[in-house]
């Protein structure tokens, strides 16, 4: 799975994209509100791990995460 952290501008908040190995969009959520999107994907139990990874990721970079 791939993670992309997107920097918001002005009133648009920061977002995170989760994509699969074929780069299909799985989830798109605000950095400060990941709960519902991760629960829909069945990754609610991995929320702390994913968000610690996202918080350390610089904006605009794509990183692979093993879940």
N, CA and C of each residue as an Amber inpcrd file, in Angstrom:
protein
   201
   0.8460000  -1.1650000   0.0000000   0.0000000   0.0000000   0.0000000
   0.8940000   1.2310000   0.0000000   0.4420000   2.2600000  -0.6880000
   1.1950000   3.5050000  -0.7730000   0.4600000   4.6270000  -0.0500000
   1.2250000   5.5370000   0.5310000   0.6890000   6.6760000   1.2630000
   1.2300000   7.9470000   0.6250000   0.3360000   8.9070000   0.3970000
   0.7160000  10.2190000  -0.1200000   0.1120000  11.2570000   0.8130000
   0.9240000  12.1810000   1.2730000   0.4570000  13.2460000   2.1390000
   0.4280000  14.5350000   1.3230000  -0.7610000  15.1530000   1.2390000
  -0.9790000  16.3230000   0.4000000  -1.1870000  17.5540000   1.2730000
  -0.4010000  18.5970000   1.0280000  -0.4890000  19.8400000   1.7970000
  -1.6610000  20.6760000   1.3100000  -2.4980000  21.1030000   2.2340000
  -3.6180000  21.9720000   1.9060000  -3.1530000  23.4110000   1.7520000
  -3.9920000  24.2170000   1.1070000  -3.6830000  25.6310000   0.8820000
  -4.8290000  26.4620000   1.4460000  -4.4920000  27.4880000   2.2020000
  -5.4620000  28.4090000   2.8020000  -6.5060000  27.6330000   3.6080000
  -7.7700000  27.6230000   3.1690000  -8.8370000  26.9620000   3.9230000
  -8.9540000  25.4770000   3.6260000  -8.2080000  24.9840000   2.6560000
  -8.2440000  23.5640000   2.3160000  -7.2840000  22.8260000   3.2490000
  -7.7740000  21.8190000   3.9880000  -6.9130000  21.1170000   4.9510000
  -5.9460000  20.1360000   4.2820000  -5.0060000  19.6420000   5.0810000
  -4.0710000  18.6170000   4.6180000  -4.8240000  17.2850000   4.4780000
  -4.4580000  16.5160000   3.4510000  -5.1060000  15.2430000   3.1850000
  -4.0920000  14.1220000   3.0330000  -4.5870000  12.8990000   3.1790000
  -3.7840000  11.6950000   2.9830000  -4.5080000  10.8180000   1.9700000
  -3.7430000  10.2540000   1.0490000  -4.2820000   9.2820000   0.1020000
  -3.6470000   7.9290000   0.3970000  -4.4680000   6.9010000   0.4210000
  -3.9770000   5.5270000   0.5210000  -4.2810000   4.8600000  -0.8120000
  -3.2620000   4.2530000  -1.4170000  -3.4170000   3.6070000  -2.7200000
  -2.8520000   2.1970000  -2.6600000  -3.4420000   1.2990000  -3.4660000
  -2.9610000  -0.0800000  -3.4910000  -1.7600000  -0.2150000  -4.4250000
  -1.2960000  -1.4350000  -4.6300000  -0.1010000  -1.6740000  -5.4490000
  -0.2920000  -1.3100000  -6.9140000  -1.5390000  -1.2710000  -7.3810000
  -1.8250000  -0.8400000  -8.7490000  -2.0890000   0.6640000  -8.8050000
  -1.9080000   1.3260000  -7.6580000  -2.0590000   2.7670000  -7.4740000
  -3.5190000   3.2330000  -7.5710000  -4.4520000   2.3350000  -7.3050000
  -5.8660000   2.6770000  -7.2430000  -6.1490000   3.3310000  -5.8930000
  -6.8960000   4.4210000  -5.9040000  -7.2200000   5.1370000  -4.6760000
  -8.1200000   4.2840000  -3.7900000  -7.6800000   4.0250000  -2.5580000
  -8.4550000   3.2550000  -1.5920000  -9.1460000   4.1650000  -0.5870000
  -8.4450000   5.2190000  -0.1680000  -9.0020000   6.1400000   0.8200000
  -8.3740000   7.5190000   0.6380000  -9.1810000   8.5180000   0.9540000
  -8.7540000   9.9170000   0.8700000  -9.3600000  10.5890000   2.0830000
  -8.5360000  11.0330000   3.0330000  -9.0740000  11.5780000   4.2790000
  -8.2120000  12.6980000   4.8050000  -8.8200000  13.5320000   5.6280000
  -8.0950000  14.6220000   6.2760000  -7.1310000  14.0430000   7.2970000
  -6.0050000  14.6810000   7.4560000  -4.9970000  14.2070000   8.4060000
  -5.5590000  14.1810000   9.8200000  -6.4060000  15.1530000  10.1600000
  -6.9440000  15.2210000  11.5180000  -8.2100000  14.3850000  11.7280000
  -8.7340000  13.7040000  10.6650000  -9.9450000  12.8900000  10.7950000
  -9.8480000  11.5840000  10.0030000  -8.9760000  10.6850000  10.3980000
  -8.7940000   9.4550000   9.6270000  -9.7550000   8.3200000   9.9910000
 -10.4870000   8.4530000  11.0860000 -11.2300000   7.3380000  11.6630000
 -12.1910000   6.6360000  10.7100000 -13.1380000   7.3580000  10.1240000
 -14.1730000   6.7270000   9.2970000 -13.5890000   6.0450000   8.0640000
 -12.6620000   6.7010000   7.3980000 -12.0840000   6.1300000   6.1700000
 -11.3270000   4.8430000   6.4480000 -10.5510000   4.8270000   7.5210000
  -9.7960000   3.6190000   7.8450000 -10.7140000   2.5020000   8.3280000
 -11.7760000   2.8540000   9.0270000 -12.7410000   1.8370000   9.4530000
 -13.4270000   1.2060000   8.2440000 -13.7790000   2.0110000   7.2390000
 -14.4210000   1.4770000   6.0290000 -13.5120000   0.4910000   5.3050000
 -12.2100000   0.7460000   5.3390000 -11.2380000  -0.1390000   4.6860000
 -10.9190000  -1.3720000   5.5160000 -11.3510000  -1.3690000   6.7670000
 -11.0270000  -2.4710000   7.6600000  -9.6670000  -2.3050000   8.3120000
  -9.1640000  -1.0730000   8.3150000  -7.8540000  -0.7980000   8.9020000
  -7.9520000   0.0220000  10.1880000  -9.1210000   0.0390000  10.7990000
  -9.3160000   0.8040000  12.0280000  -8.3720000   0.3870000  13.1450000
  -8.0310000  -0.8960000  13.2000000  -7.1240000  -1.3960000  14.2340000
  -5.6770000  -0.9730000  13.9960000  -5.3670000  -0.5460000  12.7770000
  -4.0040000  -0.1230000  12.4370000  -3.8640000   1.4000000  12.4250000
  -4.8640000   2.1070000  12.9260000  -4.8860000   3.5670000  12.9350000
  -3.6440000   4.1900000  13.5650000  -3.2110000   3.7760000  14.7590000
  -2.0140000   4.4040000  15.3500000  -0.7610000   4.2250000  14.4890000
  -0.5840000   3.0370000  13.9180000   0.5870000   2.7740000  13.0790000
   0.5620000   3.6270000  11.8170000  -0.5830000   3.6670000  11.1530000
  -0.7000000   4.4360000   9.9160000  -0.4990000   5.9250000  10.1860000
  -1.1150000   6.4420000  11.2380000  -1.0150000   7.8790000  11.5090000
   0.3770000   8.2770000  11.9860000   1.0900000   7.4200000  12.6840000
   2.4690000   7.7500000  13.0570000   3.3440000   7.7800000  11.8100000
   3.0770000   6.8990000  10.8670000   3.7920000   6.8860000   9.5900000
   3.4840000   8.1630000   8.8080000   2.2000000   8.5360000   8.7550000
   1.7710000   9.7400000   8.0310000   2.3610000  10.9970000   8.6550000
   2.3860000  11.0740000   9.9620000   2.9120000  12.2720000  10.6390000
   4.3950000  12.4720000  10.3710000   5.1350000  11.4070000  10.1680000
   6.5630000  11.5060000   9.8820000   6.8590000  11.7250000   8.4010000
   5.8620000  11.5210000   7.5400000   6.0420000  11.6310000   6.0970000
   6.0020000  13.0930000   5.6600000   6.9860000  13.5470000   4.8860000
   6.9450000  14.9190000   4.3540000   5.8230000  15.0680000   3.3250000
   5.3360000  16.2840000   3.1770000   4.2800000  16.5500000   2.1980000
   4.7850000  16.3110000   0.7860000   3.9150000  15.7670000  -0.0560000
   4.2150000  15.5930000  -1.4570000   5.0320000  14.3590000  -1.8140000
   5.3690000  13.5510000  -0.8360000   6.1440000  12.3450000  -1.1200000
   5.2570000  11.1090000  -1.0790000   5.6280000  10.1310000  -1.8600000
   4.9280000   8.8500000  -1.8890000   5.8040000   7.8400000  -1.1610000
   5.1920000   7.1130000  -0.2390000   5.9470000   6.1080000   0.5110000
   5.1480000   4.8080000   0.5630000   5.8600000   3.7010000   0.5440000
   5.2140000   2.3860000   0.6370000   5.1360000   2.0010000   2.1050000
   3.9690000   1.5130000   2.5000000   3.7600000   1.0760000   3.8690000
   3.2640000  -0.3640000   3.8340000   3.8110000  -1.1940000   4.6830000
   3.4060000  -2.6050000   4.7520000   2.3980000  -2.7870000   5.8590000
   1.2020000  -3.2140000   5.4760000   0.1440000  -3.4370000   6.4570000
  -0.3440000  -4.8570000   6.3410000
